Every structure is written in C-alpha cells, then in structure tokens.
Amino acid sequence: MKVFAHRGYSGRYPENTMLAFRKAAETGCDGIELDVQLTKDGTVVVIHDETIDRTTDGTGFVKDITYEELKKFDADAVWGGIHGFESVPTFEEYCKWAKNQELITNIELKTGVYYYKGLEEKTLELVRKYGLEEKVIFSSFNHSSITRLKGLAPEILCGALLDHQGLGNAGYYCDRYHFECYHPGVKGLTKETVDNCREYGILVNVWTVNDMAALEQVYEWGCDGVISNFPEVCKRWAQSKEL
C-alpha cells in the first residue's frame, strides 16, 4: 500500500510549499499529493483553496492575483513564521524538483469551483517538459477535467476524486470512462466499493487517512494507497506490515 503525502507533509509544515514537499520526501513516502490552480496571468501554481486567505498572510482569489504579487505572500505566516518565509510555489518549480525524486505526484486540478481556462493543457505541458509522464496521476472532483486530460494524454493515469459519500458501482464507472484510479474520501468508503474497484482493475487511493483505525481498515480491505497529512507515521506502519 503506497503512502502519499497530502499537500506535502502538511501535518507538520505549511501545506503545498516546497518545504512540505522536501520534508515529505525525507520520510520515504511513495508520493506527494498537491493542488494546482491558475493565477491572473496564467501561471500554474500549487495551492488548495481558490483564495489565499487561509494558507497565507494575504487575501483574495488566486484568479485575481498575478504570480509576481502572489509570491510576496508568506505561507508560513499561519504557522507563526517558525519555518521562515515560504512562498506559494509554481507548479514548474515543483516539477524541476520532482524530476530528480523517486516519487509519484498526484496532481489535483482545482476546477470544481472555478473552471480555469486551459489549466489542463498548461499542467500537462509542464509534466511533459520535465519528463514526469510516468510519475504522475491526474485527479479532480470535476471529472470533466480528467476526461479532458485522458483525451490529451491517454497514457497518463487519471483518478476520479469523490467526496466522503462516494459513488455506487465506482469500479464500473472508472472503467467505463478509462480512469485507472478511484480516489474516495475515507469516511464513507466500504469494502463493497473496494471490491467493486478490484473487480474492474481500478486502483483505490484513499484520502485523508490521519488515524490508525482508518489506516488499518483500508489496509485490510486491500486499498492501493493512502493520502495522509502524516506520511512518516503511515509509511513506517505500512513497512512494518511487510516484514
């Protein structure tokens, strides 16, 4: 069972920052999950919310801010500045780093609230520029985005993100639309759903697994991956099960 660091090592460091990604890599985790959106000037940046209010000392919508403006805000401010200044990274900055890492990157396209023009194409262009095609999974709650990406790059894995209520017959659904992965919320996941995905050869990567009971449960059900804020704990536990 693979372990993905949710927005990097977000349980201990500012989420979706290069610091959080570097610290996640140090844990020996298998992959990193991150989120991409577009700035006013069309730069692909790594940030979860449509606004910068929660995760930086700034305010406003990502879509209304240029990258030159955005990079001046501090993502460590919400941590009291204990790690030093951390800017919102561009996705290209991440790709430059990731090309030399043995990590799988789960790229979530945040197109479910505001549909960014060209986000799929711009994200894919950077993945290809840095030769990451075999080291990424595209995912989104907006399945139109991953359908678009599957059309543009059928060779790259795509995952259907669902909220905690999940989706009945999820394995069949993913198989029908050529999505190789199903990414459900952990709270509503059932063994029946995992078994249905297994029937159709669909990989199940579960978010956000932050407690031992949930970790043990999804392992017993045979899930393929967990996405966690605490990758070090999850990875050590998963390795112990392999001994």
N, C-alpha and C positions, 0 to 999 in steps of 0.2 A: 504494500500500500504506500503510494507516494505521498509526500508531505509538501504542500505549497504554503509559502509564507504570505499571509493575507495583507496586501498593501505593504509588503516587506515585513520586517519584524516589528509590526505595529503595536504589539503588546508592551514594547519597551522603548520604542523610538518613534519619532514623528512619522506618521504614515505617508506612504508614497513619496519618500525622499530617497536620495541616493544613499544617505546614511542608513536608512532602514533596509535598503536592498543589500548593501555591503554586509551589514550585520546579519542579515538572513543567510547570506552565502556562507558566512563563518560557522553557522550551525550545522552545515552538512545537509540541509534540506534539499529536496529534489527539484523544487521550482519556486517561482515567485508569481503571485497574482497582483495585477495592477490595473489601473483605470486610465482611459485616455479620453480627452476632450479637445476642442479647438478654441484657440484664443481669437480675438477680434481680427488679428492679422493672419490667421490661418495656420498658426503653429500648433502642432500636436503636442500637448502637454500631459503630464501624468498627475491627475488629481481626481478624487472621487466625486465630490459634490459639484453641482452646477454653479455654486457660488464659492467664494474663497473665505467666507466669514468664519466657518467652524474650524478650519485647518490652518489658517494663517492669521497674522495681525492686520490683514486688510479687509476690505468689504467690496461686494459687487459680484456680478456674474462673470464667469470666465469668458463668455462670448463677447462681453463688452470691454474687455481689457486686452491691450496688446501684450506681447510677451516681454517687451522691454519694461513695461510697467509692472507686469506680474512678478518678474524675477527679483524685484526690490522688496517683496513681502517675505516675512520670516515664518516658515512652517514650524520652527521650534518655539515660537512665542507661546503657543498653547501648552508647552511643556516647561514654561518658565525660563526658557533660554538656557537650560542646563547643558545642552549639547553644542551650543554655538549656533550661528546663523545657518539655516538650511532653506534654500530656495525651492520653489516648485520646479522640478526638472522637466526639460523637454523629453519627449519620447526618444528623440535621436540621441540625446545624452545617455539615456538608459541603454539603447541599442549598442552604442560604442563600447560600453562596459560589458554588456551581456554577451557580446560575440566571443569574449575570452573566458566565459564561465561555462561550467558543465551544469547548466540549469535549463529547465523548461519554463517558459514565460507564458502565463495565462493572461491574455490581453482582453480586458473587458471594455467594449465600446459603449460609452455612456450616451446612447442615442434614444433612450426611453422617455426622457423628459423634454429635451430639446434636440431636434434632429439636425445635427451638424452637416452642412453641405460638404460632401467629399471626404468625410472622416475615414470611411472605409478605405478609399483609394490612397489617401495620404499615409495612413498607418501601414498598409500593405507595402507601399513604396519603400518605407524605411526598413521594414522587415527584410525585404529583398536586397536593399542596398547593403545591409550588414550580414547577409547570408544566414539569416535566422529561420528560414522556412521550415526546417526540420526540428526546430527547438521552440516552437510557439503553438499555442492553442488560442483561437479567437473565440470569444464568448460575448453574449449580450442578452439582456432581458428583452430587447427588441429583436425578435427573430428575423425581421426583415434585413437587419444589418448582417447577420451571419449568413443568411441566404445570399445576400449580395456578395459577400466575401467568398462563399463557396463557388459562386459563378466566376469570380475573378481569379481564384486560386484554388481549384478543386483538390490540389494535393495537400493543402494545409488543414490540419484538424480544426473542427469547429464544435463548440459546445453550447447547447441550449440552456440558458440560465432560467431557473424558475424560483419563485418565492417559496415560502415555507409550506404553502398548501399543495405545492407540487402539481403534477399532471397525471391523470389516469392513462394507462397504456403508453407510458413515456418511451419505452424501448421501441415500440412500433412507430411512434411519432418521429423519433430521431432517425430511425432507419428510412422512413418514407421520404424525409427531407434531406437525407445524406449528411446528417450531423453525427459525427463519430462519438460525441460525448454528451452526457446529461449532467447538468450542474444544479442539483436541488439544494434548498435550504435544509438543514439538519432536523429542524423541529418537526416537520411533517413527514419526513421520509419513513417509508415502510419497507419491510423485507420483500413484500409483494412487488413493489416498484423496482427494487434492485434486481430481483429475479426476472422481471419482465425485460429489463435492460440487458441482462446476461443472455436471455433467450435470443435477442437480436444482435448480440455482439457489441453493445454500446458500453463505453467506459463511464463509470459513475464517479464524479469528483464532487464531494460534499462540502458546503460552506455553512456557517463558520463554526468549526469544531474547536471549542475552547474549554471543554471539561472532560474529565476522564471517562465518565459514564457514556457520553456520546462517542468518544473515541473508541472505546471497547465495542460498542454496539455496531458501529459502521464497519469495524474490522471483522467482527463475527459474520456480518452479512455479506462480506466479500467485496466491499467498495474498493475502487481502484485508487482513490486519492482523497485526502482531506485538505481543506484550506483553513489555516489557523493563524490567529494572532500570535501564537506562541509556538513557532516551528521547532525550537530546540527541544521542548518537552515532548512534542508529538514524535519527532524523529527518533529520539532516544527510546521512547516506548515502542515504536514500530520496530526498531532494530532489535530490541530485547525479545520480541515475538519470533524473530527469525533465527534466534540461537537454538 
